[in-house]
Structure formats: structure tokens, C-alpha cells
Amino acid sequence: MPGAPRDPIPAASLQALAEGKAVAPLVPSLAPLEVPKLWALNANNSRQGRRLVVSKLPPSSTAAEIQNYFEEYTKRLNVYKGNGEAVKDCKKATSGGVAMVEFAEPVYATTVLWLEDEIEYNGVQLELRRPSEYIVSPPDKDKDPQLTSDAVTNDIPDSTEKLVIKGLPVCLSSEQGQELVEAFGTLQGWILISEVDSSESKVPLSSDIVNLQGVAFAQFKDPAITPIAINSLNGMQLNDDHVLSCAHACVGAAQTASAVGHPGGAMGFITSLAEKQSETPRSRVLLLQNIVTGDDLMDADEYDEILQDVKEECDRFGKVLDLQIPRPLGRSGEGPGVGKVFVRFENDVDCTAALKGLAGRKFQERTVVASYYPEVSFRFPHFKKLINRVG
């Protein structure tokens, strides 16, 4: 009968059947089904999550040379975990200048992908993209203890909530960049991509320091903040030379539906989103960083002088309604918002003029970093005591 076991019938059963005796039912000897391991069900652990398709390779290049290039490149990044190989394999097509590079970790592939503008191989600008089968999963809060920790980690696994921020000034430190992004919500993870043991937003292997643009990855504790941060950071102008772009770092099945009909597919869709610059200011509030330190604000007289100096400078661009410079708590030199200067203008046009005029200037031998700040956050209770300090 269809579906009946095909195992040989034992001789004893055949003898019993011939003698008209009862025959015990045959039990098929089926091997138990193997249950896949739980980690293998996570799309982030698949080989496609670790792979990049590299094109525009010189015809003379070999798979071994390409693998060695990306091996050395990845090991110079501060995302490299310092153990073992960074690239596991490389297969090059016989024609077309295309290769499939498989990294040891998904985060290596994601990082290298967003550093595409800085990657040159034998003087040729390479093009990178995800495999067409690439899928990314949401962060697993039950499995990842980092998602329940209060500390901000620099190890951000690939997920649907991972963000990439491009266009950061090279003079920006990791702490300053983190403060800029934390204006929108509490961060779960943050890392400014740089060379190993460097805190500045340098992109390695670049000889053109003028056009150097920093890249960072971030993830918020609250997923509801993610679209707000993308909308606010994407197109934010820090100065005349630096306009930020912000997008999802990992483009998978969740973004595919939105990318239908786009000429470049899912990657083309998200790339165009990241490169799109906003034409309207985000807020009437200007955030200035790298102007003051906690030590500068300890003395009351010196604090008042700084307050007046900043206000006089900002008055050149329009009417200032509020100016807030949080002071340290006690003699620790630390406290909420210390090191930041918040300026609220009468309108967003004046705020934009101040941003363009102050960003990149020197204040007490420090380079000023300027950005928009959400007006709703400006009204938090712990800042109210400083409102109207300067009239």
C-alpha cells in the first residue's frame, strides 16, 4: 500500500503467516526527525547576513587577493572583535568583475557596506550590495541581555532597529556624536566607526581628509523613537560641509514592500532615503556643543560671562527667546546637560542662520558643533529653572 514501510519482513513473521498464525504488526524503523537548533532559525545567523556582493573589480584580481584586502580592511575598524579571521571566504566570478565575500560576523558586512564610498581596490572604486536573499530580524529582547541593560553598548547586532548615520565631521568625538543622537531618546547601542583605538570619526584607508565623512551606528531602547530619529537626523545640517543622512542600516524583508518599483530595488530605496536632504529646519532650538566644559561653569561670575558672550553672538542671527546652559551639580563638574548650550530663537529661519554661522567656528580654542534640537525636549522639567535666565 502507498506509504507502507519498505523494510524487509522478518523471516519469523513470514513463517507465522504461512502457518496461519497471528502476525505482530510491523513497526517501521524510522529515524527520529532532527529538530533545528534555535539559533539557526534566526535570520541574522544565516550566511546571507554575512555576505556582500562586490562588483567593479579589476579583471586581473583573484579571489585570494580580494579576501585578503577585506580581511585587512575590516581588522582596522573598531568593530573588529580581535579574535580570528574577519573574512571567511571569497568566490569570484569568471567574468564581470563580481565576487561574493563572506565575513565572519554579520556586523562586519554591515559596517563595510556603509563604508562603500571609502573603499578602493587597486585604485578602483568598488560597489557593494546585499545578496538578494538577505533577510534581517527584529532585535530579540528575550535572548539578548544587552537590550535590558542600562549601559550603552558599542556592540550593536544587525536588526530592523539598527540605524546608520553618515556625514559626521571628522573632528566629532564619539561622546559628542552620542550626545547629539541621544537628544531624541535613550540609546541602547552606539558606535562611531573609526580606526582601532581612535575616538574620532575617521574612516580608514582614505587619503582625502577634506572629503572625509564619519559613519556611526545606533539603536534606541524604545523602537518608537527609531522613525522619529530618522526623520529628524536625515538632512540635519551641522555646517556648510556636513549634512547628516540617517536610515535603517540593515535592509531586509521588512523594507522590501516599500521599495517595490524603485529603480534600485530595496538598497536603492534606502540609499536614496539616506541621501535625501531636508529643506526645512527641524526646530527653533539650536544645540551647541564643544563650547563649554563643567569646569568652565563652576564659578558663578565666569558662568555669567559665558552666558552673555553666547547670547551676544546668537543675537546677531535673530531674536533669542531662551538661552540655557546647564550647570554642574555641586563640585563634581557633572550633571544633566553639562557641556551643552541650548538656544531657542523666535523662528526657525533665525535658528537655521545661527546653525550655519556658528557650526565649525572656534570658541576658546574648541571647534563648535551645532545641530537642531527637538523643541519638545527643550521643555523638559530639569531645564525649566534656566529659562529666562537671560532676557
Secondary structure in CASP SS format (residue, H / E / C, confidence):
PFRMAT SS
TARGET T0000
AUTHOR 0000-0000-0000
METHOD secondary structure of the structure
MODEL  1
M C 1.00
P C 1.00
G C 1.00
A C 1.00
P C 1.00
R C 1.00
D C 1.00
P C 1.00
I C 1.00
P C 1.00
A H 1.00
A H 1.00
S H 1.00
L H 1.00
Q H 1.00
A H 1.00
L H 1.00
A H 1.00
E C 1.00
G C 1.00
K C 1.00
A C 1.00
V C 1.00
A C 1.00
P C 1.00
L C 1.00
V C 1.00
P C 1.00
S C 1.00
L C 1.00
A C 1.00
P C 1.00
L C 1.00
E C 1.00
V C 1.00
P C 1.00
K C 1.00
L H 1.00
W H 1.00
A H 1.00
L H 1.00
N C 1.00
A H 1.00
N H 1.00
N H 1.00
S C 1.00
R H 1.00
Q H 1.00
G H 1.00
R H 1.00
R E 1.00
L E 1.00
V E 1.00
V E 1.00
S E 1.00
K C 1.00
L C 1.00
P C 1.00
P C 1.00
S C 1.00
S C 1.00
T C 1.00
A H 1.00
A H 1.00
E H 1.00
I H 1.00
Q H 1.00
N H 1.00
Y H 1.00
F H 1.00
E H 1.00
E H 1.00
Y H 1.00
T H 1.00
K H 1.00
R C 1.00
L E 1.00
N C 1.00
V C 1.00
Y C 1.00
K C 1.00
G C 1.00
N C 1.00
G C 1.00
E C 1.00
A C 1.00
V E 1.00
K E 1.00
D E 1.00
C E 1.00
K E 1.00
K E 1.00
A C 1.00
T C 1.00
S C 1.00
G C 1.00
G C 1.00
V C 1.00
A E 1.00
M E 1.00
V E 1.00
E E 1.00
F E 1.00
A C 1.00
E C 1.00
P H 1.00
V H 1.00
Y H 1.00
A H 1.00
T H 1.00
T H 1.00
V H 1.00
L H 1.00
W H 1.00
L C 1.00
E H 1.00
D H 1.00
E H 1.00
I C 1.00
E E 1.00
Y E 1.00
N C 1.00
G C 1.00
V E 1.00
Q E 1.00
L C 1.00
E E 1.00
L E 1.00
R E 1.00
R C 1.00
P C 1.00
S C 1.00
E C 1.00
Y C 1.00
I C 1.00
V C 1.00
S C 1.00
P C 1.00
P C 1.00
D C 1.00
K C 1.00
D C 1.00
K C 1.00
D C 1.00
P H 1.00
Q H 1.00
L H 1.00
T H 1.00
S C 1.00
D C 1.00
A C 1.00
V C 1.00
T E 1.00
N C 1.00
D C 1.00
I C 1.00
P C 1.00
D C 1.00
S C 1.00
T C 1.00
E C 1.00
K C 1.00
L E 1.00
V E 1.00
I E 1.00
K E 1.00
G E 1.00
L E 1.00
P C 1.00
V C 1.00
C C 1.00
L C 1.00
S E 1.00
S H 1.00
E H 1.00
Q H 1.00
G H 1.00
Q H 1.00
E H 1.00
L H 1.00
V H 1.00
E H 1.00
A C 1.00
F C 1.00
G C 1.00
T C 1.00
L E 1.00
Q E 1.00
G E 1.00
W E 1.00
I E 1.00
L E 1.00
I C 1.00
S C 1.00
E E 1.00
V C 1.00
D C 1.00
S C 1.00
S C 1.00
E E 1.00
S C 1.00
K C 1.00
V C 1.00
P C 1.00
L C 1.00
S C 1.00
S C 1.00
D C 1.00
I C 1.00
V C 1.00
N C 1.00
L C 1.00
Q C 1.00
G E 1.00
V E 1.00
A E 1.00
F E 1.00
A E 1.00
Q E 1.00
F E 1.00
K C 1.00
D C 1.00
P C 1.00
A C 1.00
I H 1.00
T H 1.00
P H 1.00
I H 1.00
A H 1.00
I H 1.00
N H 1.00
S H 1.00
L H 1.00
N C 1.00
G C 1.00
M C 1.00
Q E 1.00
L E 1.00
N E 1.00
D C 1.00
D C 1.00
H E 1.00
V E 1.00
L C 1.00
S E 1.00
C E 1.00
A E 1.00
H E 1.00
A C 1.00
C C 1.00
V C 1.00
G C 1.00
A H 1.00
A H 1.00
Q H 1.00
T H 1.00
A H 1.00
S H 1.00
A H 1.00
V C 1.00
G C 1.00
H C 1.00
P C 1.00
G C 1.00
G H 1.00
A H 1.00
M H 1.00
G H 1.00
F H 1.00
I H 1.00
T H 1.00
S H 1.00
L H 1.00
A H 1.00
E H 1.00
K C 1.00
Q C 1.00
S C 1.00
E C 1.00
T C 1.00
P C 1.00
R C 1.00
S C 1.00
R C 1.00
V E 1.00
L E 1.00
L E 1.00
L E 1.00
Q E 1.00
N C 1.00
I C 1.00
V C 1.00
T C 1.00
G C 1.00
D H 1.00
D H 1.00
L H 1.00
M C 1.00
D C 1.00
A H 1.00
D H 1.00
E H 1.00
Y H 1.00
D H 1.00
E H 1.00
I H 1.00
L H 1.00
Q H 1.00
D H 1.00
V H 1.00
K H 1.00
E H 1.00
E H 1.00
C H 1.00
D H 1.00
R C 1.00
F C 1.00
G C 1.00
K C 1.00
V E 1.00
L E 1.00
D E 1.00
L E 1.00
Q E 1.00
I C 1.00
P C 1.00
R C 1.00
P C 1.00
L C 1.00
G C 1.00
R C 1.00
S C 1.00
G C 1.00
E C 1.00
G C 1.00
P C 1.00
G C 1.00
V C 1.00
G C 1.00
K E 1.00
V E 1.00
F E 1.00
V E 1.00
R E 1.00
F E 1.00
E C 1.00
N C 1.00
D H 1.00
V H 1.00
D H 1.00
C H 1.00
T H 1.00
A H 1.00
A H 1.00
L H 1.00
K H 1.00
G H 1.00
L H 1.00
A C 1.00
G C 1.00
R C 1.00
K E 1.00
F E 1.00
Q C 1.00
E C 1.00
R E 1.00
T E 1.00
V C 1.00
V E 1.00
A E 1.00
S E 1.00
Y E 1.00
Y E 1.00
P C 1.00
E H 1.00
V H 1.00
S H 1.00
F H 1.00
R C 1.00
F C 1.00
P H 1.00
H H 1.00
F H 1.00
K H 1.00
K H 1.00
L H 1.00
I C 1.00
N C 1.00
R C 1.00
V C 1.00
G C 1.00
END
